[in-house]
Amino acid sequence: RWTFAGRRGDVLTLTMIAESGALDPALAPYKPDGSLLAYNDDARDPVTTSMSQLTQVRRPVDGTDTVAATRALGAGRYNLTVVHIG
């Protein structure tokens, strides 16, 4: 789990790319109150073979969010990128 602070209205793009093993990445960002904001485990990009991506996710409130970088299947190392537009 990763945490970061932000403000209401900020826009996020979260990308998780498998770097090893048979990892099938999954992303689950949570609002400061602990409720699920979004979920994705099947985004595909022509350049990569296994990734999860959430684009243009708008933060509903100020506070500290948590992103669960997890898996739908498999195991392995990953790279998580969060692009934050405030």
N, C-alpha and C positions, 0 to 999 in steps of 0.2 A: 504494500500500500504506500502511496505517495501523497503528500499533502502540499497545498499551496493556497495562498490568500488571493482574493480578488474582490471585485466590486460587481454589484448588480449591473447587468447590461453588457459586461465584458463578453467577448466571443472567444471560444476555444476550439482548436483543432487538436485532437489527440490521435497519435499514431503509434502503434506497437507492432514491431517487426521481429519475427523469430530469427535468431542468428545461429542456432544450433539445434540438434536433436529433431524430434518429431513434434515440436510445439505447435499447437493451433491456438494462437493468442486470442484473448478476450479482454475487452475493456469495460469497466463499470465505474463511471464517476458518480459520486454521491454528494448531495447538498450538505451544507453545514449541519442541518438537523438529522442527518443520517439517512434520509430518503434517497432512493435511486433517481438519478437525473436522466441517464440514458444507458444503453447496453449495445455492444456489437461484438460479434466473434467471426464474421464471415466477409469482411471487406476484402476485396481483391484489387490489386494494382498490377498492370502489365509488367512492371519492372521487378516486382517481388513475387514470391510464390506463397508466402504465408504471412498475412498481416491482419490487423484489426484497426479500423479507423472510424472516428466520429468527427464529422466536420461541421463547422458553424454551430456549435453548441452554445447557446446564450445562457449566461449565469442569471438565475432568477433573483438572487439576494446577495448582499455583502457577506463576507465571512471566509472561513477556511474550508475548502473542499478537499475531499479524499478521492483519489483514483485508485481503484483496485486493478492492477495489471495482473491478470490471471490467465487461465487457460480453459478452453473447451475440451481439449484432449492433449495427450502427450506431455513432454517435458523438454526443457532446454533453456538456453540463454536468450535474452531479448533486448531490444533497444526501445525505449519509450521516449517519444518526443511530444512536448506540449507547446503549442504555439498559442500565445495569449495576446489578444488584441484588446487593449484597455481603452 
